[in-house]
């Protein structure tokens, strides 16, 4: 399954999901890592994997490597589980 993320790098605290961006139709994600040298992308993968309780290898950024708008692919869990976790957190 893929989800669209609206990422804020260099935030004061990490948070995923951090709400929903109606305009971009994407889930907000905040990471403390700076957007330098792929650090924010690695932090996003870590945070998404931790949130869904899956290995890092099951999460990959498939579009938007250098943008704040990213498409993330998630394997190792069902669509209904992903939606349940996102809904429970208010995203």
C-alpha positions as YAML, in Angstrom:
chain: A
units: angstrom
residues:
- id: 1
  name: UNK
  ca: [0.00, 0.00, 0.00]
- id: 2
  name: UNK
  ca: [1.16, 3.53, -0.63]
- id: 3
  name: UNK
  ca: [0.42, 6.67, 1.35]
- id: 4
  name: UNK
  ca: [1.11, 10.31, 0.58]
- id: 5
  name: UNK
  ca: [3.07, 12.20, 3.23]
- id: 6
  name: UNK
  ca: [3.46, 15.93, 3.81]
- id: 7
  name: UNK
  ca: [6.79, 16.05, 5.66]
- id: 8
  name: UNK
  ca: [8.22, 18.70, 7.96]
- id: 9
  name: UNK
  ca: [11.95, 18.12, 8.48]
- id: 10
  name: UNK
  ca: [13.79, 19.76, 11.36]
- id: 11
  name: UNK
  ca: [10.68, 19.82, 13.57]
- id: 12
  name: UNK
  ca: [10.94, 20.19, 17.35]
- id: 13
  name: UNK
  ca: [9.51, 16.70, 17.87]
- id: 14
  name: UNK
  ca: [8.84, 13.62, 15.77]
- id: 15
  name: UNK
  ca: [5.23, 12.79, 15.06]
- id: 16
  name: UNK
  ca: [3.46, 10.44, 12.65]
- id: 17
  name: UNK
  ca: [0.71, 10.78, 11.82]
- id: 18
  name: UNK
  ca: [0.58, 14.46, 12.73]
- id: 19
  name: UNK
  ca: [-2.77, 15.22, 11.12]
- id: 20
  name: UNK
  ca: [-4.10, 15.40, 7.60]
- id: 21
  name: UNK
  ca: [-3.37, 18.02, 4.96]
- id: 22
  name: UNK
  ca: [-6.69, 18.54, 3.12]
- id: 23
  name: UNK
  ca: [-5.12, 20.64, 0.39]
- id: 24
  name: UNK
  ca: [-2.46, 18.07, -0.52]
- id: 25
  name: UNK
  ca: [-4.60, 15.03, 0.41]
- id: 26
  name: UNK
  ca: [-1.73, 13.66, 2.47]
- id: 27
  name: UNK
  ca: [-0.88, 12.57, 6.01]
- id: 28
  name: UNK
  ca: [1.41, 14.93, 7.91]
- id: 29
  name: UNK
  ca: [4.71, 13.64, 9.24]
- id: 30
  name: UNK
  ca: [7.21, 15.56, 11.38]
- id: 31
  name: UNK
  ca: [10.80, 14.47, 11.92]
- id: 32
  name: UNK
  ca: [13.57, 16.14, 13.91]
- id: 33
  name: UNK
  ca: [16.28, 15.20, 11.41]
- id: 34
  name: UNK
  ca: [17.34, 17.92, 8.97]
- id: 35
  name: UNK
  ca: [16.66, 17.59, 5.25]
- id: 36
  name: UNK
  ca: [20.36, 17.13, 4.52]
- id: 37
  name: UNK
  ca: [22.09, 14.08, 3.09]
- id: 38
  name: UNK
  ca: [19.03, 11.85, 3.30]
- id: 39
  name: UNK
  ca: [18.81, 12.11, 7.10]
- id: 40
  name: UNK
  ca: [15.14, 13.15, 7.04]
- id: 41
  name: UNK
  ca: [14.26, 10.32, 4.65]
- id: 42
  name: UNK
  ca: [15.89, 7.76, 6.95]
- id: 43
  name: UNK
  ca: [14.04, 9.26, 9.92]
- id: 44
  name: UNK
  ca: [10.73, 9.02, 8.02]
- id: 45
  name: UNK
  ca: [11.33, 5.35, 7.25]
- id: 46
  name: UNK
  ca: [12.22, 4.67, 10.90]
- id: 47
  name: UNK
  ca: [9.16, 6.52, 12.21]
- id: 48
  name: UNK
  ca: [6.68, 4.93, 9.79]
- id: 49
  name: UNK
  ca: [8.08, 1.44, 10.47]
- id: 50
  name: UNK
  ca: [7.86, 2.01, 14.24]
- id: 51
  name: UNK
  ca: [4.29, 3.33, 14.00]
- id: 52
  name: UNK
  ca: [3.06, 0.28, 12.06]
- id: 53
  name: UNK
  ca: [5.25, -2.21, 13.95]
- id: 54
  name: UNK
  ca: [7.01, -3.50, 10.86]
- id: 55
  name: UNK
  ca: [10.70, -3.81, 9.88]
- id: 56
  name: UNK
  ca: [12.42, -0.84, 8.21]
- id: 57
  name: UNK
  ca: [12.90, -2.99, 5.11]
- id: 58
  name: UNK
  ca: [9.11, -3.01, 4.58]
- id: 59
  name: UNK
  ca: [8.98, 0.79, 4.22]
- id: 60
  name: UNK
  ca: [10.36, 2.66, 1.22]
- id: 61
  name: UNK
  ca: [10.06, 6.12, -0.25]
- id: 62
  name: UNK
  ca: [9.07, 5.65, -3.87]
- id: 63
  name: UNK
  ca: [8.60, 9.31, -4.88]
- id: 64
  name: UNK
  ca: [9.63, 12.71, -3.56]
- id: 65
  name: UNK
  ca: [13.10, 11.93, -2.23]
- id: 66
  name: UNK
  ca: [14.04, 15.63, -2.33]
- id: 67
  name: UNK
  ca: [10.57, 17.07, -1.72]
- id: 68
  name: UNK
  ca: [8.40, 17.63, 1.33]
- id: 69
  name: UNK
  ca: [5.64, 15.71, -0.49]
- id: 70
  name: UNK
  ca: [6.50, 12.02, -0.50]
- id: 71
  name: UNK
  ca: [4.88, 8.75, -1.53]
- id: 72
  name: UNK
  ca: [5.76, 5.92, 0.84]
- id: 73
  name: UNK
  ca: [5.21, 2.22, 0.11]
- id: 74
  name: UNK
  ca: [4.39, -0.01, 3.07]
- id: 75
  name: UNK
  ca: [4.60, -3.81, 2.93]
- id: 76
  name: UNK
  ca: [4.19, -6.40, 5.66]
- id: 77
  name: UNK
  ca: [0.82, -5.18, 6.90]
- id: 78
  name: UNK
  ca: [-2.68, -5.05, 5.48]
- id: 79
  name: UNK
  ca: [-4.52, -2.02, 4.16]
- id: 80
  name: UNK
  ca: [-7.13, -2.34, 6.90]
- id: 81
  name: UNK
  ca: [-4.44, -2.35, 9.62]
- id: 82
  name: UNK
  ca: [-2.83, 0.76, 8.18]
- id: 83
  name: UNK
  ca: [-6.17, 2.56, 7.95]
- id: 84
  name: UNK
  ca: [-7.08, 1.53, 11.50]
- id: 85
  name: UNK
  ca: [-3.81, 2.95, 12.89]
- id: 86
  name: UNK
  ca: [-4.20, 6.19, 10.91]
- id: 87
  name: UNK
  ca: [-7.85, 6.56, 11.94]
- id: 88
  name: UNK
  ca: [-7.11, 5.89, 15.60]
- id: 89
  name: UNK
  ca: [-4.57, 8.70, 15.62]
- id: 90
  name: UNK
  ca: [-6.89, 11.19, 13.91]
- id: 91
  name: UNK
  ca: [-5.18, 11.37, 10.55]
...
